[in-house]
Amino acid sequence: MADFNEEQLKRISFHLLTFKNPRARQHVLRNHVKIEDFFLLEPRQLQVSGLFPEEIKAVRERNWSEAEREAGRLDENGIRIVFRGDQDYPPLLDEIYDPPDLIYVRGDPSLLRREKLAVVGSRRGSAYGQSALNRVLPDCCRAGLVIVSGMAFGIDSMAHRLALRENGGTIGVNAGGLLHLNPPGNSALLRRIVERGAIISEFPLDVTPRPFLFPVRNRIISGISRAVLVVEAAMRSGSLITARLALDQDRDVLAVPGNIDSSLSQGTNFLLQQGAKLVTAAADILEEFGLAAPAHERATADLGPKEKKILDLCGENEVKDIDFLVEKLDLSTAEAISLLMGLVLKNLIIEDAGGYRRIHHG
């Protein structure tokens, strides 16, 4: 079993007892009751706090078995707990209203200490959304920002994949306990995030994702991040809820403008009307963090004539497939692939949708 002292077991027990009753938890903490003293309160004091009879009974029995059971399952599932006050607890999360006393982590907890950019958007993210992310996120990753999102299909998944592709840090925030990663249909990506980034949750291990938990989860996405970037969002969407939470938490809200004919642009364009910062290049985001765009080791003057021709043929907004490039360049397929791989390694083009696209460095 993970090695917890008595105080930590009490904190886990308090978390398990009160996560379904946030009003009671807030009442206890607002009255500056230390968690270790919570289990010494009289039944009347517990009742005034808003605890239900079965919760009061559990407190009075001071039964740590549930906390010990929770702790016992951490190691076997590759999960650890980071308590508020630990060095890995996200610094900005400490500042929000009602921060969780502990968070569960699968993956690399050190990512929680680094500067973070939240990226949220529609589950129906389009090619435009992917193009926008390709344009603005690579330099953010290279500048050291950790990309935070909710692991949903669409924009969330695109942002996580792009961070992984750029060998940047990425954190997924789950809408349930870490034994119930969501969405289950995204399991291959979730595995990669655990292997090369981290997935976190404030919910106990056995909590299954449910609709009412998503806004609770969204406050963590914005709460651990310095800024929230919204890419493609309808007017009534979780992304706009996250943007509102971000404003409440005094975070920067950034938005990529969209086509006025697209329903997926209505939310982002509305945010821009309301004063969100317009983002069209990585520099717009990095400015919020006081960072400069990283220098690109890519003097195109050093490229050979064939590489330059490939670069000219690959547009930023249109994917070119290998057959097109072979025909235009009059090369063998093997030589074209070799040249393309060289340009990918130099961060000048990327593989995208079965072809290749030039990376915009802005």
C-alpha positions in Angstrom: 0.0 0.0 0.0 1.2 3.5 -0.7 2.9 4.8 2.4 0.6 7.4 4.0 0.8 8.7 7.5 -2.2 9.1 9.8 -2.8 12.8 8.8 -2.8 11.9 5.1 -5.2 9.0 5.7 -7.5 11.4 7.5 -7.3 13.8 4.5 -8.1 10.9 2.1 -11.0 9.9 4.4 -12.3 13.5 4.5 -12.1 13.7 0.7 -14.0 10.4 0.3 -16.7 11.5 2.8 -17.3 15.0 1.5 -16.7 14.9 -2.3 -20.4 14.3 -2.9 -21.3 17.1 -0.4 -19.2 20.1 -1.4 -21.4 22.5 0.6 -20.5 20.7 3.8 -16.8 20.5 2.9 -16.8 24.3 2.2 -18.6 25.0 5.5 -15.9 23.0 7.4 -13.0 24.6 5.6 -14.4 28.1 5.7 -14.7 27.8 9.5 -11.0 26.9 9.6 -11.5 23.5 11.0 -8.4 21.5 10.4 -9.1 18.2 8.7 -7.4 16.2 11.5 -9.8 18.0 14.0 -12.8 17.3 11.8 -13.0 13.7 13.1 -13.3 15.1 16.7 -16.3 17.3 16.1 -19.5 16.6 18.0 -22.6 15.2 16.0 -24.3 18.6 16.4 -21.4 20.4 14.9 -21.3 18.0 12.0 -25.0 18.4 11.4 -24.6 22.2 11.3 -21.9 21.7 8.7 -24.5 20.1 6.4 -23.4 16.5 6.7 -26.1 13.9 6.2 -26.8 11.3 9.0 -24.9 8.5 7.3 -21.9 10.8 6.8 -22.0 11.8 10.4 -22.1 8.1 11.4 -19.0 7.4 9.3 -17.1 10.4 10.9 -18.0 9.4 14.4 -16.8 5.8 13.8 -13.5 7.2 12.6 -13.2 4.3 10.3 -10.1 4.6 8.1 -10.9 1.4 6.2 -12.3 3.2 3.1 -9.2 5.5 3.0 -6.9 2.5 3.4 -8.8 0.6 0.7 -8.4 3.6 -1.6 -4.7 4.0 -0.8 -4.2 0.3 -1.3 -5.3 0.4 -4.9 -3.1 3.3 -6.0 0.2 1.4 -6.5 -1.4 -1.5 -8.4 -3.0 1.0 -10.8 0.1 3.3 -11.2 -1.7 6.2 -9.5 -0.4 8.5 -6.8 -2.0 11.2 -4.7 -0.7 14.8 -4.6 -1.9 16.7 -1.6 -2.4 20.4 -1.4 0.9 21.8 0.0 3.0 19.1 -1.8 5.7 20.4 -4.2 3.8 18.9 -7.2 0.5 20.5 -6.3 -0.3 22.9 -9.2 0.5 26.4 -7.9 -2.3 28.2 -9.7 -4.9 25.6 -8.5 -4.2 26.8 -5.0 -5.6 30.2 -5.9 -9.1 29.1 -7.1 -12.3 29.1 -5.0 -12.6 25.7 -3.3 -9.4 24.0 -4.6 -9.4 20.2 -4.1 -7.3 19.1 -1.1 -5.8 16.3 -3.2 -5.6 15.2 -6.8 -5.0 11.7 -8.2 -2.3 11.5 -10.9 -1.4 8.8 -13.5 1.8 9.6 -15.3 4.4 12.3 -14.6 3.4 14.5 -11.6 6.2 17.0 -12.3 4.2 18.3 -15.2 1.8 19.8 -12.7 4.5 22.3 -11.6 5.1 23.7 -15.1 3.4 26.5 -17.0 0.2 25.3 -18.6 -2.0 26.4 -21.4 -5.6 24.9 -21.5 -7.0 24.2 -25.0 -10.7 23.5 -25.3 -13.2 23.2 -28.2 -15.8 21.3 -30.0 -16.1 17.5 -30.0 -16.9 18.0 -33.7 -13.6 19.9 -34.4 -13.1 20.4 -38.1 -10.2 20.6 -40.5 -10.1 24.3 -39.8 -9.7 23.6 -36.0 -6.9 21.2 -36.8 -5.2 23.8 -39.1 -5.5 26.4 -36.4 -3.9 24.1 -33.8 -1.1 23.2 -36.3 -0.5 26.9 -36.7 -0.3 28.0 -33.0 0.6 25.1 -30.8 3.9 23.7 -32.0 5.8 26.8 -30.9 4.0 26.8 -27.6 5.1 23.3 -27.0 8.7 24.1 -28.0 8.6 27.1 -25.6 7.9 24.7 -22.8 4.2 25.1 -22.2 2.2 22.0 -21.1 -1.0 21.6 -23.0 -4.0 20.8 -20.8 -7.4 19.5 -22.1 -10.3 17.2 -21.4 -9.4 14.2 -23.6 -12.7 14.4 -25.5 -12.9 13.7 -29.2 -12.4 16.7 -31.5 -10.3 19.7 -30.5 -9.3 18.2 -27.1 -7.8 15.1 -28.8 -6.2 17.2 -31.5 -4.4 19.3 -28.9 -3.2 16.3 -26.9 -1.9 14.6 -30.1 -0.1 17.7 -31.3 1.6 18.1 -27.9 2.7 14.4 -28.0 3.9 14.8 -31.6 6.0 17.8 -30.6 7.4 15.9 -27.6 5.8 18.5 -25.4 4.1 17.9 -22.0 0.3 17.3 -21.9 -2.1 16.7 -19.1 -5.6 15.3 -19.5 -8.2 16.1 -16.8 -10.7 13.3 -16.3 -14.4 13.7 -15.5 -14.4 10.7 -13.2 -12.1 8.6 -11.1 -8.8 7.4 -12.7 -10.1 3.9 -12.8 -12.8 5.1 -15.3 -10.9 7.1 -17.9 -13.2 9.0 -20.3 -14.1 8.7 -23.2 -13.5 4.9 -23.3 -13.5 5.1 -27.1 -10.3 7.2 -27.0 -8.3 4.5 -25.1 -5.3 4.5 -27.4 -4.7 8.2 -27.0 -5.4 8.0 -23.2 -2.6 5.4 -22.9 -0.2 7.6 -24.7 -1.0 10.6 -22.5 -0.4 8.4 -19.4 2.9 7.1 -20.9 4.3 10.5 -21.9 2.3 13.0 -20.0 -0.3 12.7 -17.1 -4.0 12.3 -16.5 -5.4 13.8 -13.3 -8.7 13.9 -11.4 -10.0 15.1 -8.0 -12.6 12.4 -8.0 -12.2 9.2 -6.0 -11.1 6.1 -8.0 -14.5 4.5 -8.3 -16.4 7.6 -9.5 -17.8 7.0 -13.0 -18.0 10.0 -15.4 -21.5 11.6 -15.4 -22.8 14.8 -17.1 -22.9 16.9 -13.9 -19.3 16.2 -13.1 -18.0 17.8 -16.3 -18.4 21.4 -15.2 -16.7 20.4 -11.9 -13.9 18.9 -13.9 -13.7 22.0 -16.2 -12.8 24.2 -13.3 -9.7 22.1 -12.8 -8.8 22.5 -16.5 -8.8 26.2 -16.2 -7.7 26.3 -12.6 -4.3 24.7 -13.2 -3.6 26.8 -16.3 -2.5 30.4 -16.8 -4.6 30.8 -19.9 -7.4 29.1 -21.8 -7.5 28.9 -25.6 -10.8 28.2 -27.2 -10.8 26.7 -30.7 -14.2 26.1 -32.4 -17.1 26.2 -30.0 -20.8 26.4 -30.4 -22.8 29.0 -28.3 -24.1 26.3 -25.9 -21.0 24.3 -25.1 -18.8 23.0 -22.4 -16.0 25.1 -23.8 -17.8 28.3 -23.1 -18.5 27.1 -19.5 -14.8 26.5 -19.2 -14.1 30.1 -20.5 -16.6 31.5 -18.0 -14.9 29.5 -15.2 -11.5 30.8 -16.4 -12.7 34.4 -16.2 -14.0 33.8 -12.6 -10.6 32.4 -11.8 -8.9 35.5 -13.3 -7.3 33.5 -16.1 -6.6 34.9 -19.6 -9.2 33.7 -22.2 -7.9 33.5 -25.7 -9.9 32.5 -28.8 -9.2 31.6 -32.5 -11.6 33.5 -34.8 -13.8 31.4 -37.0 -15.9 31.5 -40.2 -19.1 33.4 -39.5 -21.1 30.8 -41.5 -20.0 28.0 -39.2 -22.0 27.1 -36.0 -18.7 26.0 -34.5 -17.4 29.6 -34.7 -20.3 31.2 -32.9 -18.9 30.6 -29.5 -15.4 31.7 -30.2 -16.5 34.8 -32.1 -18.8 35.6 -29.2 -15.9 35.3 -26.8 -13.9 37.7 -29.0 -16.8 40.2 -28.9 -16.7 39.9 -25.1 -13.1 40.8 -24.9 -11.2 37.5 -25.3 -7.8 37.9 -26.9 -7.7 37.1 -30.6 -5.2 34.4 -31.5 -3.8 33.9 -35.0 -0.2 32.9 -34.2 1.8 31.3 -31.4 3.3 34.7 -30.5 -0.2 35.9 -29.4 -0.3 33.1 -26.8 3.3 33.2 -25.7 3.0 36.9 -25.0 0.5 36.1 -22.2 3.2 34.0 -20.6 5.9 36.5 -21.1 7.7 34.2 -23.5 9.2 34.7 -26.9 8.6 32.4 -29.8 11.6 29.9 -29.8 14.2 30.5 -32.5 13.7 28.0 -35.4 16.8 26.1 -36.4 15.6 26.1 -39.9 17.6 28.4 -42.1 15.9 27.5 -45.4 18.9 28.9 -47.2 20.7 25.7 -46.1 18.1 23.5 -47.8 18.9 21.7 -51.0 17.0 22.6 -54.3 14.9 19.5 -54.0 13.9 20.2 -50.4 13.1 23.8 -51.3 10.9 22.6 -54.1 9.0 20.3 -51.8 8.5 23.1 -49.4 7.1 25.3 -52.1 4.7 22.6 -53.2 3.4 22.0 -49.6 1.0 24.7 -48.7 0.0 25.6 -45.1 -3.7 25.0 -45.6 -3.8 22.2 -48.1 -2.5 18.7 -47.6 -0.4 17.3 -50.5 -0.2 13.5 -50.9 2.9 11.5 -51.8 1.7 10.7 -55.3 1.2 14.4 -56.1 4.7 15.2 -54.8 6.4 12.3 -56.7 4.8 13.4 -59.9 5.6 17.1 -59.6 9.2 16.4 -58.5 9.9 13.7 -61.0 11.6 11.6 -58.2 11.4 8.0 -57.1 8.9 7.4 -54.3 11.8 6.3 -52.0 13.8 9.5 -52.6 10.7 11.7 -52.1 9.9 10.0 -48.8 13.5 10.4 -47.6 13.4 14.1 -48.4 10.0 14.5 -46.7 11.2 12.8 -43.6 14.2 15.2 -43.5 11.9 18.2 -43.7 9.6 16.7 -40.9 12.7 16.3 -38.6 13.6 19.9 -39.3 10.0 20.9 -38.2 9.3 22.5 -41.6 6.4 20.1 -42.6 4.1 17.7 -40.8 2.3 14.6 -41.8 -1.4 15.3 -41.8 -4.5 13.3 -43.1 -2.5 10.9 -45.3 -0.3 13.6 -46.8 2.0 16.5 -45.9 1.5 20.1 -45.0 3.9 23.0 -44.5 4.1 24.3 -40.9 3.3 28.0 -40.4 5.8 29.5 -38.0 4.2 32.7 -36.7 
